[in-house]
Amino acid sequence: MSQDITTSIQRVETSETCQPLYPATRKQLFILGLFPFSEAIAWTTIFPYIYSMVGSFSSSSSPSSSDNTPIYAGLMVSVFTFGEFIMAPQWARISDKIGRKSTLLIGTLGAVFSAVLFGLSRSLAWAIVARTCAGLLNPNLGVVGTFVGELVPRSQQAGHQIPITVPPNTMWDKYPFLLPNLVVVIFLLGSGMIGFFFLDEVHPKFRAQIDIGRRLVRSFSNIFKGRAWNDQIIGYAAVESDGPSVELIQISSSELDDSESEQSKTSLPPAFSGQVMLQILSSAILGFMKIATLAIIPIFLATPLGSPQTRTPVATRNILSIEGGFGLDTTNTSNVLLSQAFATILSQILAIPAIISRMGALHSYRMILVLLCFTFVLMPFSVELPTWAGMPAILLALWIYALGNGLATTASAILITNTAPSTVHLAKINGASASLGCLARTLGPAVSGALYRWGLQIGFIGLPFWSLSAIMGVGLGVSFLLRDYP
């Protein structure tokens, strides 16, 4: 480091108690939230039609390959998370070189390109390449968390499918999966445009640079206020100071080196203690379970139950023999998944904070893993119930899973923070947890898809669900080794 380089350190005067978020910070967090929100739409909208999409590719290439539909559907999910696993560290480095805002905007353009490419897919290979590009070009995994950490002081941290009829012999017949992806593109472009004009840069190195989007907004605002076009146009500014006073102190690099040498004298415990490694392993199991389940639920809902002529008579078959799914079309599948999304939102707002506050993170974590084990065991039997009871049963199971997954994920994040040997290591620990989680989520759909195909062939479609229950049992065993303190 050159001696003439100086470092700006922002000192925020806060009280000992946790400070509320100020309006300007809330505004920036809202704008930032549009990026992962749009990504979530792009990620989840493929599940209602992925079974039909892969089935159309299989039937057009080889009728016999339709048996591999669960594997191919799981592969489309896996390649996305594998792309994230490969590029997450690189996107973090890129954001250090060009800024957080610029990185997010580049990622938005990449997501638009990937969505259009996926919508125009005419073959399985084309679709897989498009999903891989979507994962490789997605910087949100690490950059959004870093953005929040730099935006919010530590003291303040604590699609429904509508049936549409289109004319025959049009481009929609040739590219039947383009329309939902164009809707995704609209959300992505909307979040990108709002971020371009209203999102501030938070990387200290790039805050002083001229921001074209913010400059245009400020210029138009001057016109409406009767000022000159270029009145008070500056580069990046810190979030408006409607909170505590902020003082910038210039410290030379030599002084900074002295302070760092003094800190090095104070020995810190290693970041990856045995307890932290167990917490990361537990979090990875959750990530595996989440995506593995997400990959097979839409397939289970769409798999035909089979005709009475081809099904084994109930009196002669094994009690565990389940030969098909619910046979729902794309619209009804999306309705079921939409209800699960509402259950996730409501439980996150109403139930999860109350449960963790009452029982604590560790006890809540263990309790919900037990409940999820039983849920996975019983879920496939819902298809064997009478029609009037089968659909309410699967809905109840999916709602319980939505509550359980949200509660387990939240509790796991709290436990990782509580067991960190030092807050200095939190970024390193969370980075390792996110990286291993990406790898686990990559393996999840491949494993559950292969198990689903095998279960469908041998007449035991519950096989993947029972296997996931066993894996959840392993996670439950690991949870009894966890603590809620370092």
Legacy VTK file of the C-alpha trace (Angstrom):
# vtk DataFile Version 3.0
C-alpha trace
ASCII
DATASET POLYDATA
POINTS 486 float
0.000 0.000 0.000
1.365 3.440 -0.976
2.066 5.831 1.891
0.086 8.650 0.301
-3.114 6.611 0.337
-5.492 7.586 3.104
-8.466 5.762 4.483
-11.791 7.313 5.448
-13.366 5.852 8.524
-16.956 6.685 9.295
-17.639 7.132 12.985
-21.293 7.018 13.909
-22.295 8.345 17.300
-24.930 5.978 18.632
-26.278 5.104 21.994
-25.662 1.752 23.626
-29.142 0.547 22.750
-30.173 -0.586 19.281
-31.106 2.398 17.125
-34.137 2.400 14.777
-33.686 2.493 11.031
-33.978 6.022 9.658
-36.286 6.889 6.734
-33.478 7.330 4.208
-32.010 3.958 5.196
-35.423 2.310 4.910
-35.792 3.780 1.425
-32.455 2.373 0.318
-33.243 -1.035 1.851
-36.587 -1.076 0.030
-34.908 -0.334 -3.301
-32.240 -2.930 -2.571
-34.923 -5.478 -1.702
-36.329 -5.214 -5.225
-33.277 -7.055 -6.575
-33.664 -10.292 -4.544
-37.454 -9.958 -4.935
-37.138 -10.015 -8.725
-34.643 -12.864 -8.491
-37.110 -14.827 -6.359
-39.807 -14.327 -9.006
-37.437 -15.518 -11.724
-36.469 -18.513 -9.573
-39.921 -19.671 -8.505
-41.968 -19.056 -11.637
-40.401 -22.018 -13.429
-41.713 -24.601 -10.962
-45.398 -24.622 -11.993
-44.506 -25.458 -15.614
-41.146 -27.221 -15.328
-42.773 -30.678 -15.484
-44.664 -29.767 -18.663
-41.603 -28.099 -20.152
-39.269 -31.031 -19.600
-42.008 -33.417 -20.700
-42.405 -31.545 -23.984
-38.655 -31.775 -24.623
-38.643 -35.484 -23.789
-41.642 -36.346 -25.972
-40.246 -34.406 -28.921
-36.846 -36.113 -28.728
-37.733 -39.642 -27.646
-40.943 -40.960 -26.068
-38.957 -43.329 -23.872
-37.007 -40.454 -22.352
-40.119 -39.153 -20.605
-39.281 -41.493 -17.708
-36.288 -39.254 -17.016
-38.427 -36.128 -16.574
-37.851 -35.957 -12.778
-34.073 -36.167 -13.267
-34.027 -33.481 -15.961
-36.295 -31.208 -13.914
-33.990 -31.587 -10.918
-30.994 -30.925 -13.148
-32.445 -27.567 -14.221
-32.602 -26.544 -10.573
-29.140 -27.909 -9.769
-27.289 -26.093 -12.535
-28.619 -22.743 -11.293
-27.311 -23.215 -7.758
-24.063 -24.699 -9.090
-23.575 -21.558 -11.170
-24.058 -19.489 -8.016
-21.532 -21.683 -6.188
-18.927 -21.123 -8.920
-19.384 -17.369 -9.354
-20.280 -16.101 -5.864
-16.638 -15.417 -4.839
-15.906 -13.825 -8.221
-18.914 -11.514 -7.963
-17.725 -10.443 -4.517
-14.329 -9.504 -5.969
-15.969 -7.702 -8.885
-18.112 -5.648 -6.502
-14.934 -4.601 -4.674
-13.488 -3.329 -7.960
-16.494 -1.611 -9.577
-18.871 -1.015 -6.648
-21.942 -2.774 -5.230
-24.528 -0.875 -7.252
-22.812 -1.440 -10.592
-22.481 -5.144 -9.837
-26.187 -5.481 -9.033
-27.151 -3.665 -12.240
-24.895 -5.931 -14.320
-26.496 -8.924 -12.629
-29.946 -7.625 -13.562
-28.963 -7.448 -17.240
-27.589 -10.978 -16.964
-30.839 -12.190 -15.420
-32.857 -10.586 -18.244
-30.665 -12.296 -20.843
-30.993 -15.662 -19.069
-34.779 -15.377 -18.708
-35.273 -14.630 -22.410
-32.881 -17.429 -23.357
-34.798 -19.848 -21.132
-38.149 -18.757 -22.525
-36.928 -19.381 -26.086
-35.684 -22.878 -25.231
-36.575 -25.534 -27.794
-34.483 -28.346 -26.360
-33.337 -29.681 -23.013
-29.713 -28.689 -23.631
-30.795 -25.139 -24.480
-32.836 -24.866 -21.270
-29.987 -26.227 -19.130
-27.535 -23.736 -20.642
-29.991 -20.909 -19.939
-30.418 -21.954 -16.289
-26.651 -22.267 -15.895
-26.222 -18.739 -17.245
-28.838 -17.522 -14.762
-26.800 -18.912 -11.867
-23.461 -17.702 -13.197
-24.790 -14.183 -13.804
-26.505 -13.814 -10.411
-24.462 -11.666 -7.980
-27.179 -11.277 -5.336
-26.017 -14.137 -3.117
-23.059 -12.268 -1.635
-23.410 -8.694 -2.829
-26.834 -7.965 -1.297
-25.685 -9.070 2.156
-22.534 -6.975 1.854
-24.613 -4.008 0.693
-26.813 -4.253 3.786
-23.775 -4.561 6.048
-22.253 -1.374 4.608
-25.538 0.513 4.483
-26.871 -0.241 7.964
-24.674 0.452 11.018
-24.116 -2.560 13.249
-26.102 -0.898 16.023
-29.176 -0.918 13.751
-28.869 -4.524 12.585
-30.556 -6.817 14.835
-46.869 -15.063 -9.019
-50.169 -16.188 -9.518
-50.668 -17.671 -12.984
-53.663 -16.251 -14.870
-55.048 -18.484 -17.626
-54.552 -16.722 -20.948
-55.956 -17.737 -24.307
-53.734 -16.855 -27.246
-54.506 -17.163 -30.958
-53.271 -20.357 -32.645
-50.309 -20.486 -35.030
-48.438 -17.659 -33.314
-45.030 -17.352 -31.713
-46.594 -18.482 -28.431
-47.185 -21.900 -29.982
-43.559 -22.093 -31.084
-42.215 -20.793 -27.760
-44.862 -21.814 -25.185
-42.674 -20.932 -22.187
-41.614 -17.487 -23.377
-44.581 -15.553 -21.936
-43.933 -16.279 -18.220
-40.274 -15.417 -18.736
-41.202 -12.111 -20.368
-43.206 -11.316 -17.239
-40.059 -12.103 -15.243
-38.095 -9.763 -17.533
-40.540 -6.945 -16.748
-39.903 -7.360 -13.012
-36.145 -7.573 -13.542
-36.005 -4.477 -15.731
-38.249 -2.602 -13.304
-36.004 -3.350 -10.335
-32.921 -2.535 -12.409
-34.294 0.844 -13.523
-35.345 1.813 -9.995
-31.932 0.771 -8.696
-30.139 2.699 -11.458
-31.909 5.962 -10.632
-32.432 5.771 -6.865
-29.949 3.321 -5.293
-26.838 4.787 -3.669
-23.396 3.230 -3.856
-22.159 2.042 -0.447
-18.625 0.873 -1.233
-16.356 3.489 0.431
-14.009 3.518 -2.554
-16.724 4.498 -5.051
-18.968 6.831 -3.047
-17.273 9.962 -4.434
-17.711 8.976 -8.069
-20.358 10.571 -10.287
-23.471 8.433 -10.542
-25.291 9.097 -13.824
-28.624 7.778 -12.599
-28.622 9.726 -9.347
-27.358 12.791 -11.226
-30.315 12.681 -13.642
-32.773 12.323 -10.757
-31.197 15.272 -8.951
-31.242 17.376 -12.139
-34.927 16.741 -12.840
-35.678 17.401 -9.182
-33.923 20.783 -9.518
-36.108 21.665 -12.500
-39.319 20.926 -10.617
-38.034 22.977 -7.687
-37.195 25.935 -9.935
-33.443 25.542 -9.633
-30.759 25.283 -12.264
-30.288 21.937 -14.049
-26.855 21.299 -12.512
-27.417 22.936 -9.145
-25.688 21.033 -6.311
-24.887 17.985 -8.405
-22.393 15.862 -6.588
-21.223 12.276 -6.681
-22.329 9.584 -4.314
-23.369 10.802 -0.921
-23.922 8.949 2.254
-27.488 8.155 3.111
-29.199 11.386 4.157
-28.248 12.298 7.670
-31.576 12.232 9.421
-30.041 9.965 12.040
-27.036 10.329 14.311
-24.263 12.727 13.440
-21.511 11.378 11.236
-17.878 12.421 11.400
-15.313 11.479 8.752
-11.772 11.109 10.001
-8.800 10.933 7.646
-6.195 8.486 8.837
-2.937 7.935 7.046
-1.954 4.452 5.971
0.977 4.425 8.415
-1.355 5.178 11.324
-3.716 2.487 10.103
-0.867 -0.036 9.970
0.050 0.854 13.566
-3.517 0.264 14.726
-3.654 -3.037 12.864
-0.388 -4.159 14.481
-1.824 -3.359 17.918
-4.928 -5.415 17.098
-2.784 -8.332 15.982
-1.221 -8.431 19.427
-4.604 -9.242 20.869
-5.103 -12.918 20.149
-8.465 -13.858 18.660
-9.922 -17.365 18.803
-9.981 -19.203 15.477
-13.023 -18.539 13.315
-13.928 -22.156 12.587
-14.288 -23.813 15.936
-15.842 -27.263 16.188
-19.183 -25.734 17.112
-19.132 -23.348 14.161
-18.369 -26.209 11.783
-21.330 -28.151 13.164
-23.553 -25.101 12.673
-22.384 -24.765 9.046
-23.016 -28.475 8.450
-26.508 -28.171 9.924
-27.232 -25.147 7.727
-25.998 -27.043 4.647
-28.363 -29.927 5.404
-31.221 -27.432 5.543
-30.189 -25.982 2.188
-30.048 -29.455 0.674
-33.498 -30.302 2.013
-35.075 -27.049 0.871
-34.072 -27.287 -2.792
-34.472 -31.075 -2.952
-38.059 -30.669 -1.762
-38.713 -27.695 -4.014
-37.617 -29.748 -7.023
-39.931 -32.721 -6.486
-43.090 -31.127 -5.099
-44.242 -29.658 -8.466
-43.437 -32.985 -10.167
-45.406 -34.900 -7.525
-48.382 -32.593 -8.033
-48.230 -32.974 -11.833
-47.473 -36.710 -12.077
-50.577 -38.616 -13.265
-52.008 -41.098 -10.775
-52.507 -43.690 -13.498
-55.581 -45.386 -14.868
-57.400 -48.074 -12.867
-56.415 -50.629 -15.555
-52.670 -50.076 -15.080
-52.613 -49.633 -11.314
-51.996 -52.518 -8.962
-55.164 -53.468 -7.040
-55.195 -52.087 -3.526
-55.878 -55.498 -2.017
-52.739 -57.057 -3.509
-50.179 -54.298 -3.224
-47.854 -53.272 -0.416
-49.088 -50.586 1.955
-46.122 -48.422 0.927
-46.821 -48.816 -2.778
-47.838 -45.447 -4.261
-47.820 -45.407 -8.047
-48.504 -41.799 -9.015
-49.192 -38.221 -8.024
-52.153 -35.853 -8.196
-52.080 -35.261 -11.969
-52.684 -31.502 -11.657
-52.344 -29.230 -14.672
-50.047 -26.199 -14.701
-52.711 -23.803 -13.430
-53.726 -25.932 -10.445
-50.095 -26.690 -9.624
-49.347 -22.965 -9.534
-52.379 -22.411 -7.282
-51.088 -24.974 -4.784
-47.608 -23.432 -4.802
-49.154 -19.978 -4.432
-50.963 -21.083 -1.283
-47.658 -22.387 0.052
-46.053 -19.017 -0.657
-48.811 -17.244 1.299
-48.301 -19.699 4.169
-44.580 -18.890 4.135
-45.215 -15.143 4.310
-47.826 -15.377 7.073
-45.745 -17.744 9.175
-42.683 -15.514 8.809
-44.668 -12.517 10.036
-46.956 -14.045 12.658
-45.648 -17.391 13.900
-41.866 -17.656 13.594
-40.864 -14.602 15.684
-43.289 -15.613 18.442
-42.081 -19.235 18.519
-38.388 -18.338 18.643
-39.011 -15.633 21.244
-40.886 -18.088 23.457
-38.815 -21.266 23.011
-35.415 -19.965 21.955
-33.622 -20.648 18.690
-32.084 -24.015 19.598
-35.197 -25.634 21.089
-37.327 -24.306 18.237
-34.839 -25.728 15.750
-34.935 -29.218 17.227
-38.714 -29.228 17.608
-39.364 -28.220 14.002
-36.930 -30.821 12.626
-38.920 -33.536 14.402
-42.141 -32.189 12.881
-40.594 -32.053 9.404
-39.422 -35.662 9.657
-42.999 -36.841 10.210
-44.314 -34.475 7.520
-42.048 -35.991 4.861
-43.052 -39.511 5.866
-46.784 -38.811 5.603
-46.817 -36.424 2.624
-46.936 -39.010 -0.222
-49.846 -40.876 1.380
-52.084 -37.859 0.719
-52.523 -39.016 -2.872
-54.077 -42.294 -1.656
-56.857 -40.490 0.212
-60.276 -39.874 -1.344
-60.488 -36.857 -3.647
-62.289 -34.715 -1.078
-59.539 -35.354 1.495
-56.401 -35.748 -0.620
-56.028 -32.138 -1.717
-56.619 -30.637 1.770
-54.092 -33.140 3.129
-51.328 -32.156 0.702
-52.093 -28.472 1.262
-51.805 -28.948 5.029
-48.523 -30.810 4.592
-47.099 -28.072 2.362
-48.208 -25.351 4.791
-46.545 -27.193 7.681
-43.413 -27.514 5.574
-43.511 -23.783 4.778
-43.666 -22.965 8.491
-41.012 -25.516 9.368
-38.549 -24.508 6.685
-38.851 -20.815 7.540
-38.483 -21.462 11.264
-35.499 -23.784 10.806
-33.721 -21.372 8.457
-34.233 -18.408 10.791
-33.167 -20.353 13.872
-30.068 -21.680 12.079
-28.989 -18.151 11.116
-29.392 -17.017 14.737
-27.404 -19.984 16.034
-24.530 -19.344 13.615
-24.323 -15.750 14.840
-24.540 -16.754 18.503
-21.817 -19.385 18.246
-19.270 -17.272 16.349
-16.124 -17.014 18.519
-15.866 -13.307 17.677
-17.905 -10.821 15.678
-14.737 -10.153 13.683
-15.148 -13.604 12.111
-18.833 -13.283 11.206
-18.230 -12.329 7.564
-15.833 -15.250 7.082
-18.188 -17.712 8.786
-21.248 -16.547 6.854
-19.274 -16.696 3.614
-18.230 -20.287 4.266
-21.789 -21.198 5.238
-23.182 -19.643 2.051
-20.595 -21.387 -0.129
-21.219 -24.833 1.369
-24.965 -24.146 1.222
-24.724 -23.498 -2.527
-22.964 -26.807 -3.028
-25.604 -28.609 -0.946
-28.416 -26.970 -2.901
-26.721 -28.063 -6.125
-26.761 -31.707 -5.019
-30.293 -31.615 -3.604
-32.362 -31.610 -6.838
-30.065 -34.152 -8.514
-30.515 -36.596 -5.631
-34.251 -36.081 -5.119
-34.927 -36.163 -8.875
-33.108 -39.483 -9.286
-34.924 -40.949 -6.270
-38.264 -39.760 -7.639
-37.600 -41.411 -11.008
-36.604 -44.657 -9.316
-39.641 -44.598 -7.030
-41.935 -43.946 -9.987
-40.481 -46.913 -11.869
-40.833 -49.390 -8.995
-44.223 -48.114 -7.829
-42.994 -46.486 -4.615
-43.304 -42.785 -5.361
-42.901 -42.036 -1.671
-39.245 -43.141 -1.850
-37.781 -39.614 -2.279
-39.944 -38.234 0.532
-38.956 -41.002 2.931
-35.308 -40.586 1.955
-35.548 -36.861 2.681
-37.096 -37.709 6.043
-34.056 -39.885 6.807
-31.695 -37.061 5.815
-33.693 -34.703 8.010
-33.223 -37.259 10.789
-29.469 -36.906 10.333
-29.892 -33.154 10.647
-31.904 -33.726 13.813
-29.074 -35.830 15.227
-26.596 -33.067 14.440
-28.861 -30.528 16.174
-28.349 -32.307 19.519
-24.647 -31.484 19.209
-25.330 -27.800 18.728
-25.159 -25.032 21.319
-26.522 -21.500 21.293
-23.296 -19.965 22.615
-19.625 -20.054 21.417
LINES 2 488
158 0 1 2 3 4 5 6 7 8 9 10 11 12 13 14 15 16 17 18 19 20 21 22 23 24 25 26 27 28 29 30 31 32 33 34 35 36 37 38 39 40 41 42 43 44 45 46 47 48 49 50 51 52 53 54 55 56 57 58 59 60 61 62 63 64 65 66 67 68 69 70 71 72 73 74 75 76 77 78 79 80 81 82 83 84 85 86 87 88 89 90 91 92 93 94 95 96 97 98 99 100 101 102 103 104 105 106 107 108 109 110 111 112 113 114 115 116 117 118 119 120 121 122 123 124 125 126 127 128 129 130 131 132 133 134 135 136 137 138 139 140 141 142 143 144 145 146 147 148 149 150 151 152 153 154 155 156 157
328 158 159 160 161 162 163 164 165 166 167 168 169 170 171 172 173 174 175 176 177 178 179 180 181 182 183 184 185 186 187 188 189 190 191 192 193 194 195 196 197 198 199 200 201 202 203 204 205 206 207 208 209 210 211 212 213 214 215 216 217 218 219 220 221 222 223 224 225 226 227 228 229 230 231 232 233 234 235 236 237 238 239 240 241 242 243 244 245 246 247 248 249 250 251 252 253 254 255 256 257 258 259 260 261 262 263 264 265 266 267 268 269 270 271 272 273 274 275 276 277 278 279 280 281 282 283 284 285 286 287 288 289 290 291 292 293 294 295 296 297 298 299 300 301 302 303 304 305 306 307 308 309 310 311 312 313 314 315 316 317 318 319 320 321 322 323 324 325 326 327 328 329 330 331 332 333 334 335 336 337 338 339 340 341 342 343 344 345 346 347 348 349 350 351 352 353 354 355 356 357 358 359 360 361 362 363 364 365 366 367 368 369 370 371 372 373 374 375 376 377 378 379 380 381 382 383 384 385 386 387 388 389 390 391 392 393 394 395 396 397 398 399 400 401 402 403 404 405 406 407 408 409 410 411 412 413 414 415 416 417 418 419 420 421 422 423 424 425 426 427 428 429 430 431 432 433 434 435 436 437 438 439 440 441 442 443 444 445 446 447 448 449 450 451 452 453 454 455 456 457 458 459 460 461 462 463 464 465 466 467 468 469 470 471 472 473 474 475 476 477 478 479 480 481 482 483 484 485
